Amino acid sequence: MRIRELALDLSPLRAGGPLGLVLATRALALLCIGLTSVGVVVQVYEQTGSSVQVGAVSLVLGAGLLLGFLVGGVLADRRDRRALILVGSGWAVVTFAALSANAAADRPALWVVYLAGALFGFTEGVAETALTAVVPSLVSEEHIPATGALVTVTTTLGAIAGPMLGGVLIVGLGLAATFGIAAAGTAITTLLLTRLGPMPPTGARPTGSKESEPPMGVVQPGVLDALREGFAFIRGSRVVTAVLVVDLCAALFATPTALYPQFAEERFGGGPELVGLLTTAPMIGAAVASLASGWTGRTRHQWRVLCAAVAVWGLACLGFGLSPLLGFGLFFLALGGMADTISEIMRRTLLMRHTPDPLQGRVSSLWLAQAMTAPALGGVLAGLAASAVGPSTAVAAGGALCVGSLCLVALLYPQLWRETGESTEHESEGAQDVPAGDGGPGSNSGATAAT
């Protein structure tokens, strides 16, 4: 393989269309969210001195996100997805501005932070689900893998740059100014997003047209019924089910993040500065993998690559748990970050390719909900295991369980090893419920045509 073939594949951007604008605004939005997330943690801890309060704010935000994902999945399959994204982005401006004003007050109110976190979490969940659902319709079928890599790059860079810049700004300018900068940046993303045309689900009419209303006497299913339709499709799709199960196993059994403080103290004899180093190592590996992900768009065996990446992630956790020296531990964490990024690219690619457009919102919402809750549960399991056998054994055993569960899934879905990256998985019962002629992931009708 040539060196230039490893470089990030930018062909989806060269093809034109609104993808470049969507990714640019996403990167800026994630940067602003990173600024705010650090600011909220710092403010709550400064006011209360309690890590419990910090965890409670995170829990409130997470609950809002989870509800937003579920509701957003249904709305994204019924409404103009551009409108949902704009609502989420616009509300983020209001939220960040309120946090800035509150932080600048003589006596900042803690309840404002909690309320803003809950409302922002909900609207951000709706907007993120709509954005994830609309991306496949912005590019052609051949560009879906490269597009998945580009989306992953924006996520990774935002996760790295946002918190780092947030810490610098808080020290230099203060909390109120940091929140204000986040509000201004998000306002810019909202203005840029208004340049997009309507993005209804494939086969749907733009919001506001008479043709978009259901026929007389026809009642759209409720939220719960619509979610059940999404679950039915997932159960009937071998590829989608297998991808979600593999993702769940990795998150449940191999989530060492919650053990970094204990690991730093008991294994390597360090303090908070070492926790930061352990946290940064996977991000560096993720950034390297993202920038060298050009080959992922050319592979025809996404399932095999996904399994290999998850196996490397599990083995990296095993190696980290058994590492006697800090240098080895950082190496394995960086290797795990690289593997996790490749895994995410393959997950995005497979889900986009094997989900019909009318179901993209609900499948995306269920995947995002799992991606948020499973690592949290995995952290709890890791903590319980560490209290019983120590952090090193807990992390190593988790990595081994991750590899073992992956082998079991691979045995349960042997036919997927013949998967060649073509969107042919529509023989399931869930897929048969989708109206014919609706297109699917990679179709340029709908969003692209509207812009």
TORKOL-4160 file (C-alpha; in steps of 0.2 Angstrom, whole numbers, padded with zeros to 4 digits, m for minus):
451
<pt num="1" X="0000" Y="0000" Z="0000"/>
<pt num="2" X="0007" Y="0017" Z="m0005"/>
<pt num="3" X="0009" Y="0031" Z="0008"/>
<pt num="4" X="m0003" Y="0042" Z="m0001"/>
<pt num="5" X="m0016" Y="0029" Z="m0001"/>
<pt num="6" X="m0016" Y="0031" Z="0018"/>
<pt num="7" X="m0020" Y="0049" Z="0018"/>
<pt num="8" X="m0038" Y="0054" Z="0023"/>
<pt num="9" X="m0049" Y="0052" Z="0007"/>
<pt num="10" X="m0057" Y="0069" Z="0003"/>
<pt num="11" X="m0066" Y="0063" Z="m0013"/>
<pt num="12" X="m0083" Y="0066" Z="m0005"/>
<pt num="13" X="m0079" Y="0084" Z="m0003"/>
<pt num="14" X="m0072" Y="0086" Z="m0021"/>
<pt num="15" X="m0088" Y="0079" Z="m0028"/>
<pt num="16" X="m0097" Y="0095" Z="m0022"/>
<pt num="17" X="m0113" Y="0097" Z="m0013"/>
<pt num="18" X="m0117" Y="0102" Z="0005"/>
<pt num="19" X="m0106" Y="0089" Z="0013"/>
<pt num="20" X="m0092" Y="0101" Z="0016"/>
<pt num="21" X="m0103" Y="0114" Z="0024"/>
<pt num="22" X="m0111" Y="0101" Z="0035"/>
<pt num="23" X="m0094" Y="0094" Z="0041"/>
<pt num="24" X="m0086" Y="0112" Z="0043"/>
<pt num="25" X="m0101" Y="0117" Z="0054"/>
<pt num="26" X="m0101" Y="0101" Z="0064"/>
<pt num="27" X="m0082" Y="0103" Z="0068"/>
<pt num="28" X="m0085" Y="0121" Z="0074"/>
<pt num="29" X="m0101" Y="0115" Z="0084"/>
<pt num="30" X="m0091" Y="0101" Z="0093"/>
<pt num="31" X="m0077" Y="0114" Z="0097"/>
<pt num="32" X="m0090" Y="0125" Z="0105"/>
<pt num="33" X="m0098" Y="0111" Z="0114"/>
<pt num="34" X="m0080" Y="0106" Z="0121"/>
<pt num="35" X="m0077" Y="0123" Z="0127"/>
<pt num="36" X="m0094" Y="0123" Z="0137"/>
<pt num="37" X="m0092" Y="0105" Z="0144"/>
<pt num="38" X="m0075" Y="0110" Z="0152"/>
<pt num="39" X="m0083" Y="0126" Z="0158"/>
<pt num="40" X="m0098" Y="0118" Z="0166"/>
<pt num="41" X="m0087" Y="0105" Z="0175"/>
<pt num="42" X="m0075" Y="0119" Z="0182"/>
<pt num="43" X="m0089" Y="0130" Z="0187"/>
<pt num="44" X="m0099" Y="0117" Z="0197"/>
<pt num="45" X="m0084" Y="0111" Z="0206"/>
<pt num="46" X="m0078" Y="0128" Z="0210"/>
<pt num="47" X="m0095" Y="0132" Z="0217"/>
<pt num="48" X="m0098" Y="0116" Z="0227"/>
<pt num="49" X="m0082" Y="0107" Z="0229"/>
<pt num="50" X="m0091" Y="0091" Z="0226"/>
<pt num="51" X="m0087" Y="0078" Z="0213"/>
<pt num="52" X="m0104" Y="0071" Z="0216"/>
<pt num="53" X="m0112" Y="0087" Z="0210"/>
<pt num="54" X="m0101" Y="0086" Z="0194"/>
<pt num="55" X="m0107" Y="0069" Z="0191"/>
<pt num="56" X="m0125" Y="0074" Z="0194"/>
<pt num="57" X="m0123" Y="0088" Z="0180"/>
<pt num="58" X="m0116" Y="0075" Z="0168"/>
<pt num="59" X="m0131" Y="0063" Z="0173"/>
<pt num="60" X="m0143" Y="0077" Z="0169"/>
<pt num="61" X="m0135" Y="0081" Z="0152"/>
<pt num="62" X="m0134" Y="0062" Z="0148"/>
<pt num="63" X="m0153" Y="0060" Z="0152"/>
<pt num="64" X="m0157" Y="0074" Z="0141"/>
<pt num="65" X="m0146" Y="0067" Z="0127"/>
<pt num="66" X="m0154" Y="0050" Z="0128"/>
<pt num="67" X="m0172" Y="0057" Z="0127"/>
<pt num="68" X="m0167" Y="0068" Z="0113"/>
<pt num="69" X="m0159" Y="0053" Z="0103"/>
<pt num="70" X="m0175" Y="0043" Z="0105"/>
<pt num="71" X="m0187" Y="0057" Z="0101"/>
<pt num="72" X="m0176" Y="0064" Z="0087"/>
<pt num="73" X="m0175" Y="0047" Z="0079"/>
<pt num="74" X="m0194" Y="0047" Z="0076"/>
<pt num="75" X="m0194" Y="0066" Z="0070"/>
<pt num="76" X="m0179" Y="0063" Z="0059"/>
<pt num="77" X="m0189" Y="0050" Z="0049"/>
<pt num="78" X="m0204" Y="0062" Z="0048"/>
<pt num="79" X="m0199" Y="0080" Z="0047"/>
<pt num="80" X="m0186" Y="0091" Z="0038"/>
<pt num="81" X="m0170" Y="0086" Z="0045"/>
<pt num="82" X="m0162" Y="0103" Z="0041"/>
<pt num="83" X="m0175" Y="0111" Z="0052"/>
<pt num="84" X="m0171" Y="0099" Z="0067"/>
<pt num="85" X="m0153" Y="0103" Z="0065"/>
<pt num="86" X="m0156" Y="0122" Z="0065"/>
<pt num="87" X="m0167" Y="0120" Z="0081"/>
<pt num="88" X="m0154" Y="0111" Z="0090"/>
<pt num="89" X="m0140" Y="0123" Z="0085"/>
<pt num="90" X="m0151" Y="0139" Z="0088"/>
<pt num="91" X="m0155" Y="0132" Z="0106"/>
<pt num="92" X="m0137" Y="0129" Z="0109"/>
<pt num="93" X="m0134" Y="0148" Z="0106"/>
<pt num="94" X="m0147" Y="0152" Z="0119"/>
<pt num="95" X="m0140" Y="0140" Z="0132"/>
<pt num="96" X="m0122" Y="0145" Z="0130"/>
<pt num="97" X="m0127" Y="0163" Z="0131"/>
<pt num="98" X="m0137" Y="0160" Z="0147"/>
<pt num="99" X="m0122" Y="0150" Z="0155"/>
<pt num="100" X="m0111" Y="0165" Z="0151"/>
<pt num="101" X="m0123" Y="0178" Z="0159"/>
<pt num="102" X="m0125" Y="0166" Z="0174"/>
<pt num="103" X="m0106" Y="0164" Z="0176"/>
<pt num="104" X="m0104" Y="0183" Z="0175"/>
<pt num="105" X="m0116" Y="0186" Z="0189"/>
<pt num="106" X="m0111" Y="0191" Z="0207"/>
<pt num="107" X="m0119" Y="0175" Z="0213"/>
<pt num="108" X="m0120" Y="0162" Z="0199"/>
<pt num="109" X="m0135" Y="0150" Z="0201"/>
<pt num="110" X="m0132" Y="0132" Z="0201"/>
<pt num="111" X="m0150" Y="0128" Z="0195"/>
<pt num="112" X="m0147" Y="0138" Z="0179"/>
<pt num="113" X="m0132" Y="0126" Z="0175"/>
<pt num="114" X="m0143" Y="0110" Z="0178"/>
<pt num="115" X="m0158" Y="0117" Z="0168"/>
<pt num="116" X="m0147" Y="0123" Z="0154"/>
<pt num="117" X="m0139" Y="0106" Z="0154"/>
<pt num="118" X="m0155" Y="0096" Z="0153"/>
<pt num="119" X="m0163" Y="0107" Z="0139"/>
<pt num="120" X="m0147" Y="0107" Z="0129"/>
<pt num="121" X="m0145" Y="0089" Z="0130"/>
<pt num="122" X="m0162" Y="0086" Z="0124"/>
<pt num="123" X="m0161" Y="0097" Z="0109"/>
<pt num="124" X="m0143" Y="0092" Z="0105"/>
<pt num="125" X="m0149" Y="0074" Z="0105"/>
<pt num="126" X="m0162" Y="0078" Z="0092"/>
<pt num="127" X="m0150" Y="0088" Z="0081"/>
<pt num="128" X="m0136" Y="0075" Z="0082"/>
<pt num="129" X="m0149" Y="0061" Z="0077"/>
<pt num="130" X="m0155" Y="0072" Z="0062"/>
<pt num="131" X="m0137" Y="0075" Z="0056"/>
<pt num="132" X="m0132" Y="0057" Z="0057"/>
<pt num="133" X="m0147" Y="0052" Z="0048"/>
<pt num="134" X="m0145" Y="0065" Z="0034"/>
<pt num="135" X="m0127" Y="0062" Z="0030"/>
<pt num="136" X="m0129" Y="0046" Z="0019"/>
<pt num="137" X="m0141" Y="0055" Z="0008"/>
<pt num="138" X="m0128" Y="0069" Z="0004"/>
<pt num="139" X="m0116" Y="0057" Z="m0005"/>
<pt num="140" X="m0116" Y="0044" Z="m0018"/>
<pt num="141" X="m0114" Y="0025" Z="m0013"/>
<pt num="142" X="m0096" Y="0024" Z="m0017"/>
<pt num="143" X="m0092" Y="0039" Z="m0006"/>
<pt num="144" X="m0100" Y="0032" Z="0010"/>
<pt num="145" X="m0085" Y="0024" Z="0018"/>
<pt num="146" X="m0074" Y="0039" Z="0015"/>
<pt num="147" X="m0089" Y="0050" Z="0022"/>
<pt num="148" X="m0089" Y="0039" Z="0038"/>
<pt num="149" X="m0071" Y="0043" Z="0040"/>
<pt num="150" X="m0073" Y="0061" Z="0038"/>
<pt num="151" X="m0087" Y="0062" Z="0050"/>
<pt num="152" X="m0076" Y="0052" Z="0063"/>
<pt num="153" X="m0062" Y="0064" Z="0060"/>
<pt num="154" X="m0073" Y="0079" Z="0064"/>
<pt num="155" X="m0079" Y="0070" Z="0080"/>
<pt num="156" X="m0061" Y="0066" Z="0085"/>
<pt num="157" X="m0054" Y="0083" Z="0082"/>
<pt num="158" X="m0068" Y="0091" Z="0091"/>
<pt num="159" X="m0066" Y="0080" Z="0106"/>
<pt num="160" X="m0048" Y="0084" Z="0107"/>
<pt num="161" X="m0047" Y="0102" Z="0103"/>
<pt num="162" X="m0063" Y="0108" Z="0112"/>
<pt num="163" X="m0058" Y="0103" Z="0130"/>
<pt num="164" X="m0040" Y="0108" Z="0127"/>
<pt num="165" X="m0044" Y="0125" Z="0121"/>
<pt num="166" X="m0058" Y="0127" Z="0135"/>
<pt num="167" X="m0045" Y="0124" Z="0148"/>
<pt num="168" X="m0034" Y="0138" Z="0141"/>
<pt num="169" X="m0048" Y="0150" Z="0139"/>
<pt num="170" X="m0055" Y="0148" Z="0156"/>
<pt num="171" X="m0038" Y="0151" Z="0164"/>
<pt num="172" X="m0035" Y="0166" Z="0153"/>
<pt num="173" X="m0052" Y="0174" Z="0150"/>
<pt num="174" X="m0063" Y="0167" Z="0163"/>
<pt num="175" X="m0079" Y="0156" Z="0163"/>
<pt num="176" X="m0091" Y="0170" Z="0157"/>
<pt num="177" X="m0080" Y="0174" Z="0142"/>
<pt num="178" X="m0077" Y="0156" Z="0138"/>
<pt num="179" X="m0096" Y="0152" Z="0137"/>
<pt num="180" X="m0098" Y="0168" Z="0127"/>
<pt num="181" X="m0086" Y="0163" Z="0114"/>
<pt num="182" X="m0095" Y="0146" Z="0113"/>
<pt num="183" X="m0111" Y="0155" Z="0110"/>
<pt num="184" X="m0104" Y="0166" Z="0097"/>
<pt num="185" X="m0096" Y="0151" Z="0088"/>
<pt num="186" X="m0112" Y="0142" Z="0088"/>
<pt num="187" X="m0121" Y="0157" Z="0081"/>
<pt num="188" X="m0110" Y="0156" Z="0067"/>
<pt num="189" X="m0113" Y="0138" Z="0064"/>
<pt num="190" X="m0132" Y="0142" Z="0064"/>
<pt num="191" X="m0130" Y="0155" Z="0051"/>
<pt num="192" X="m0120" Y="0144" Z="0040"/>
<pt num="193" X="m0133" Y="0130" Z="0041"/>
<pt num="194" X="m0147" Y="0141" Z="0035"/>
<pt num="195" X="m0138" Y="0140" Z="0018"/>
<pt num="196" X="m0143" Y="0122" Z="0017"/>
<pt num="197" X="m0159" Y="0118" Z="0007"/>
<pt num="198" X="m0174" Y="0107" Z="0014"/>
<pt num="199" X="m0168" Y="0090" Z="0019"/>
<pt num="200" X="m0184" Y="0079" Z="0021"/>
<pt num="201" X="m0182" Y="0060" Z="0023"/>
<pt num="202" X="m0181" Y="0052" Z="0005"/>
<pt num="203" X="m0199" Y="0051" Z="m0002"/>
<pt num="204" X="m0206" Y="0064" Z="0010"/>
<pt num="205" X="m0211" Y="0081" Z="0005"/>
<pt num="206" X="m0203" Y="0097" Z="0012"/>
<pt num="207" X="m0211" Y="0103" Z="0028"/>
<pt num="208" X="m0225" Y="0115" Z="0025"/>
<pt num="209" X="m0232" Y="0109" Z="0008"/>
<pt num="210" X="m0249" Y="0102" Z="0007"/>
<pt num="211" X="m0242" Y="0086" Z="0000"/>
<pt num="212" X="m0232" Y="0083" Z="0016"/>
<pt num="213" X="m0248" Y="0080" Z="0026"/>
<pt num="214" X="m0254" Y="0062" Z="0028"/>
<pt num="215" X="m0270" Y="0057" Z="0018"/>
<pt num="216" X="m0287" Y="0060" Z="0027"/>
<pt num="217" X="m0291" Y="0046" Z="0039"/>
<pt num="218" X="m0272" Y="0040" Z="0040"/>
<pt num="219" X="m0264" Y="0043" Z="0057"/>
<pt num="220" X="m0245" Y="0042" Z="0058"/>
<pt num="221" X="m0239" Y="0030" Z="0072"/>
<pt num="222" X="m0235" Y="0037" Z="0089"/>
<pt num="223" X="m0217" Y="0039" Z="0095"/>
<pt num="224" X="m0217" Y="0022" Z="0104"/>
<pt num="225" X="m0224" Y="0013" Z="0088"/>
<pt num="226" X="m0212" Y="0021" Z="0077"/>
<pt num="227" X="m0197" Y="0016" Z="0089"/>
<pt num="228" X="m0204" Y="m0002" Z="0088"/>
<pt num="229" X="m0203" Y="m0001" Z="0069"/>
<pt num="230" X="m0185" Y="0003" Z="0071"/>
<pt num="231" X="m0182" Y="m0011" Z="0083"/>
<pt num="232" X="m0191" Y="m0023" Z="0071"/>
<pt num="233" X="m0179" Y="m0018" Z="0057"/>
<pt num="234" X="m0164" Y="m0020" Z="0068"/>
<pt num="235" X="m0169" Y="m0037" Z="0073"/>
<pt num="236" X="m0173" Y="m0042" Z="0055"/>
<pt num="237" X="m0156" Y="m0035" Z="0048"/>
<pt num="238" X="m0141" Y="m0047" Z="0051"/>
<pt num="239" X="m0128" Y="m0033" Z="0048"/>
<pt num="240" X="m0136" Y="m0020" Z="0058"/>
<pt num="241" X="m0139" Y="m0032" Z="0073"/>
<pt num="242" X="m0121" Y="m0039" Z="0072"/>
<pt num="243" X="m0114" Y="m0021" Z="0072"/>
<pt num="244" X="m0124" Y="m0015" Z="0087"/>
<pt num="245" X="m0120" Y="m0031" Z="0097"/>
<pt num="246" X="m0101" Y="m0030" Z="0093"/>
<pt num="247" X="m0101" Y="m0012" Z="0098"/>
<pt num="248" X="m0111" Y="m0016" Z="0114"/>
<pt num="249" X="m0098" Y="m0030" Z="0119"/>
<pt num="250" X="m0083" Y="m0018" Z="0117"/>
<pt num="251" X="m0091" Y="m0004" Z="0127"/>
<pt num="252" X="m0097" Y="m0016" Z="0141"/>
<pt num="253" X="m0082" Y="m0026" Z="0144"/>
<pt num="254" X="m0067" Y="m0015" Z="0138"/>
<pt num="255" X="m0070" Y="0003" Z="0146"/>
<pt num="256" X="m0054" Y="0007" Z="0156"/>
<pt num="257" X="m0057" Y="0026" Z="0156"/>
<pt num="258" X="m0066" Y="0026" Z="0173"/>
<pt num="259" X="m0051" Y="0017" Z="0181"/>
<pt num="260" X="m0038" Y="0030" Z="0175"/>
<pt num="261" X="m0037" Y="0039" Z="0192"/>
<pt num="262" X="m0035" Y="0022" Z="0202"/>
<pt num="263" X="m0023" Y="0015" Z="0189"/>
<pt num="264" X="m0012" Y="0031" Z="0189"/>
<pt num="265" X="m0010" Y="0030" Z="0208"/>
<pt num="266" X="m0009" Y="0011" Z="0211"/>
<pt num="267" X="0000" Y="0005" Z="0196"/>
<pt num="268" X="0011" Y="0019" Z="0190"/>
<pt num="269" X="0012" Y="0030" Z="0206"/>
<pt num="270" X="0006" Y="0046" Z="0199"/>
<pt num="271" X="m0007" Y="0059" Z="0202"/>
<pt num="272" X="m0019" Y="0070" Z="0192"/>
<pt num="273" X="m0006" Y="0075" Z="0179"/>
<pt num="274" X="m0004" Y="0056" Z="0175"/>
<pt num="275" X="m0023" Y="0054" Z="0173"/>
<pt num="276" X="m0022" Y="0068" Z="0160"/>
<pt num="277" X="m0008" Y="0058" Z="0151"/>
<pt num="278" X="m0018" Y="0042" Z="0151"/>
<pt num="279" X="m0034" Y="0051" Z="0144"/>
<pt num="280" X="m0024" Y="0060" Z="0130"/>
<pt num="281" X="m0015" Y="0044" Z="0124"/>
<pt num="282" X="m0031" Y="0036" Z="0116"/>
<pt num="283" X="m0035" Y="0053" Z="0108"/>
<pt num="284" X="m0018" Y="0054" Z="0100"/>
<pt num="285" X="m0020" Y="0037" Z="0093"/>
<pt num="286" X="m0037" Y="0041" Z="0087"/>
<pt num="287" X="m0031" Y="0057" Z="0078"/>
<pt num="288" X="m0017" Y="0047" Z="0069"/>
<pt num="289" X="m0030" Y="0034" Z="0063"/>
<pt num="290" X="m0042" Y="0047" Z="0057"/>
<pt num="291" X="m0029" Y="0056" Z="0047"/>
<pt num="292" X="m0022" Y="0040" Z="0039"/>
<pt num="293" X="m0039" Y="0032" Z="0036"/>
<pt num="294" X="m0039" Y="0034" Z="0017"/>
<pt num="295" X="m0038" Y="0015" Z="0015"/>
<pt num="296" X="m0055" Y="0012" Z="0024"/>
<pt num="297" X="m0064" Y="0019" Z="0009"/>
<pt num="298" X="m0057" Y="0006" Z="m0003"/>
<pt num="299" X="m0059" Y="m0009" Z="0008"/>
<pt num="300" X="m0074" Y="m0021" Z="0002"/>
<pt num="301" X="m0074" Y="m0031" Z="0018"/>
<pt num="302" X="m0080" Y="m0018" Z="0031"/>
<pt num="303" X="m0087" Y="m0032" Z="0043"/>
<pt num="304" X="m0070" Y="m0041" Z="0043"/>
<pt num="305" X="m0061" Y="m0024" Z="0046"/>
<pt num="306" X="m0073" Y="m0020" Z="0060"/>
<pt num="307" X="m0070" Y="m0037" Z="0069"/>
<pt num="308" X="m0051" Y="m0035" Z="0067"/>
<pt num="309" X="m0052" Y="m0017" Z="0075"/>
<pt num="310" X="m0063" Y="m0023" Z="0089"/>
<pt num="311" X="m0051" Y="m0037" Z="0092"/>
<pt num="312" X="m0036" Y="m0025" Z="0093"/>
<pt num="313" X="m0046" Y="m0014" Z="0105"/>
<pt num="314" X="m0048" Y="m0028" Z="0117"/>
<pt num="315" X="m0030" Y="m0034" Z="0115"/>
<pt num="316" X="m0024" Y="m0016" Z="0118"/>
<pt num="317" X="m0035" Y="m0016" Z="0134"/>
<pt num="318" X="m0027" Y="m0032" Z="0139"/>
<pt num="319" X="m0010" Y="m0026" Z="0136"/>
<pt num="320" X="m0013" Y="m0010" Z="0146"/>
<pt num="321" X="m0019" Y="m0019" Z="0161"/>
<pt num="322" X="m0004" Y="m0030" Z="0161"/>
<pt num="323" X="0009" Y="m0016" Z="0157"/>
<pt num="324" X="0022" Y="m0015" Z="0170"/>
<pt num="325" X="0029" Y="0002" Z="0164"/>
<pt num="326" X="0020" Y="0018" Z="0160"/>
<pt num="327" X="0028" Y="0019" Z="0142"/>
<pt num="328" X="0020" Y="0002" Z="0138"/>
<pt num="329" X="0003" Y="0007" Z="0145"/>
<pt num="330" X="0003" Y="0023" Z="0135"/>
<pt num="331" X="0008" Y="0013" Z="0119"/>
<pt num="332" X="m0007" Y="0001" Z="0121"/>
<pt num="333" X="m0019" Y="0015" Z="0125"/>
<pt num="334" X="m0014" Y="0024" Z="0109"/>
<pt num="335" X="m0015" Y="0008" Z="0099"/>
<pt num="336" X="m0033" Y="0006" Z="0107"/>
<pt num="337" X="m0037" Y="0023" Z="0101"/>
<pt num="338" X="m0032" Y="0019" Z="0084"/>
<pt num="339" X="m0042" Y="0003" Z="0083"/>
<pt num="340" X="m0057" Y="0011" Z="0091"/>
<pt num="341" X="m0057" Y="0025" Z="0077"/>
<pt num="342" X="m0056" Y="0012" Z="0063"/>
<pt num="343" X="m0070" Y="0003" Z="0072"/>
<pt num="344" X="m0081" Y="0018" Z="0072"/>
<pt num="345" X="m0078" Y="0022" Z="0054"/>
<pt num="346" X="m0083" Y="0004" Z="0049"/>
<pt num="347" X="m0098" Y="0005" Z="0061"/>
<pt num="348" X="m0104" Y="0021" Z="0053"/>
<pt num="349" X="m0101" Y="0014" Z="0035"/>
<pt num="350" X="m0111" Y="m0002" Z="0038"/>
<pt num="351" X="m0125" Y="0006" Z="0047"/>
<pt num="352" X="m0127" Y="0019" Z="0033"/>
<pt num="353" X="m0126" Y="0007" Z="0019"/>
<pt num="354" X="m0138" Y="m0006" Z="0026"/>
<pt num="355" X="m0152" Y="0006" Z="0033"/>
<pt num="356" X="m0165" Y="0012" Z="0021"/>
<pt num="357" X="m0167" Y="0031" Z="0022"/>
<pt num="358" X="m0184" Y="0031" Z="0029"/>
<pt num="359" X="m0177" Y="0022" Z="0044"/>
<pt num="360" X="m0160" Y="0031" Z="0046"/>
<pt num="361" X="m0166" Y="0042" Z="0060"/>
<pt num="362" X="m0173" Y="0029" Z="0071"/>
<pt num="363" X="m0158" Y="0017" Z="0068"/>
<pt num="364" X="m0146" Y="0032" Z="0071"/>
<pt num="365" X="m0155" Y="0036" Z="0087"/>
<pt num="366" X="m0154" Y="0019" Z="0094"/>
<pt num="367" X="m0136" Y="0017" Z="0090"/>
<pt num="368" X="m0132" Y="0034" Z="0097"/>
<pt num="369" X="m0142" Y="0030" Z="0113"/>
<pt num="370" X="m0132" Y="0014" Z="0115"/>
<pt num="371" X="m0116" Y="0023" Z="0112"/>
<pt num="372" X="m0120" Y="0035" Z="0126"/>
<pt num="373" X="m0126" Y="0022" Z="0139"/>
<pt num="374" X="m0116" Y="0007" Z="0136"/>
<pt num="375" X="m0099" Y="0015" Z="0140"/>
<pt num="376" X="m0107" Y="0022" Z="0156"/>
<pt num="377" X="m0113" Y="0005" Z="0161"/>
<pt num="378" X="m0096" Y="m0002" Z="0156"/>
<pt num="379" X="m0087" Y="0010" Z="0168"/>
<pt num="380" X="m0098" Y="0004" Z="0182"/>
<pt num="381" X="m0094" Y="m0014" Z="0179"/>
<pt num="382" X="m0075" Y="m0010" Z="0178"/>
<pt num="383" X="m0077" Y="m0001" Z="0194"/>
<pt num="384" X="m0085" Y="m0015" Z="0203"/>
<pt num="385" X="m0072" Y="m0027" Z="0195"/>
<pt num="386" X="m0058" Y="m0016" Z="0201"/>
<pt num="387" X="m0064" Y="m0016" Z="0219"/>
<pt num="388" X="m0064" Y="m0035" Z="0219"/>
<pt num="389" X="m0048" Y="m0039" Z="0210"/>
<pt num="390" X="m0039" Y="m0023" Z="0207"/>
<pt num="391" X="m0038" Y="m0011" Z="0192"/>
<pt num="392" X="m0025" Y="m0020" Z="0182"/>
<pt num="393" X="m0034" Y="m0037" Z="0183"/>
<pt num="394" X="m0050" Y="m0029" Z="0179"/>
<pt num="395" X="m0044" Y="m0020" Z="0164"/>
<pt num="396" X="m0035" Y="m0035" Z="0157"/>
<pt num="397" X="m0050" Y="m0047" Z="0160"/>
<pt num="398" X="m0061" Y="m0034" Z="0152"/>
<pt num="399" X="m0050" Y="m0034" Z="0136"/>
<pt num="400" X="m0051" Y="m0053" Z="0136"/>
<pt num="401" X="m0070" Y="m0053" Z="0138"/>
<pt num="402" X="m0071" Y="m0041" Z="0123"/>
<pt num="403" X="m0061" Y="m0053" Z="0112"/>
<pt num="404" X="m0070" Y="m0068" Z="0118"/>
<pt num="405" X="m0087" Y="m0060" Z="0115"/>
<pt num="406" X="m0082" Y="m0054" Z="0098"/>
<pt num="407" X="m0077" Y="m0072" Z="0093"/>
<pt num="408" X="m0094" Y="m0078" Z="0099"/>
<pt num="409" X="m0103" Y="m0065" Z="0088"/>
<pt num="410" X="m0092" Y="m0069" Z="0073"/>
<pt num="411" X="m0098" Y="m0087" Z="0075"/>
<pt num="412" X="m0116" Y="m0083" Z="0076"/>
<pt num="413" X="m0115" Y="m0073" Z="0060"/>
<pt num="414" X="m0103" Y="m0083" Z="0049"/>
<pt num="415" X="m0112" Y="m0077" Z="0033"/>
<pt num="416" X="m0106" Y="m0059" Z="0036"/>
<pt num="417" X="m0088" Y="m0064" Z="0032"/>
<pt num="418" X="m0094" Y="m0064" Z="0014"/>
<pt num="419" X="m0100" Y="m0046" Z="0015"/>
<pt num="420" X="m0092" Y="m0036" Z="0001"/>
<pt num="421" X="m0098" Y="m0018" Z="0006"/>
<pt num="422" X="m0113" Y="m0018" Z="m0006"/>
<pt num="423" X="m0130" Y="m0012" Z="0001"/>
<pt num="424" X="m0139" Y="m0028" Z="m0003"/>
<pt num="425" X="m0146" Y="m0032" Z="0015"/>
<pt num="426" X="m0165" Y="m0028" Z="0012"/>
<pt num="427" X="m0171" Y="m0046" Z="0013"/>
<pt num="428" X="m0176" Y="m0044" Z="0031"/>
<pt num="429" X="m0194" Y="m0042" Z="0037"/>
<pt num="430" X="m0190" Y="m0024" Z="0044"/>
<pt num="431" X="m0183" Y="m0019" Z="0027"/>
<pt num="432" X="m0198" Y="m0026" Z="0018"/>
<pt num="433" X="m0209" Y="m0013" Z="0027"/>
<pt num="434" X="m0200" Y="0001" Z="0019"/>
<pt num="435" X="m0210" Y="0007" Z="0004"/>
<pt num="436" X="m0202" Y="0003" Z="m0013"/>
<pt num="437" X="m0193" Y="0017" Z="m0022"/>
<pt num="438" X="m0188" Y="0026" Z="m0007"/>
<pt num="439" X="m0170" Y="0025" Z="m0012"/>
<pt num="440" X="m0158" Y="0022" Z="0002"/>
<pt num="441" X="m0142" Y="0026" Z="0010"/>
<pt num="442" X="m0131" Y="0034" Z="m0003"/>
<pt num="443" X="m0146" Y="0041" Z="m0014"/>
<pt num="444" X="m0143" Y="0058" Z="m0020"/>
<pt num="445" X="m0162" Y="0062" Z="m0020"/>
<pt num="446" X="m0170" Y="0072" Z="m0007"/>
<pt num="447" X="m0157" Y="0082" Z="0002"/>
<pt num="448" X="m0144" Y="0084" Z="m0012"/>
<pt num="449" X="m0157" Y="0088" Z="m0025"/>
<pt num="450" X="m0165" Y="0101" Z="m0013"/>
<pt num="451" X="m0149" Y="0110" Z="m0011"/>
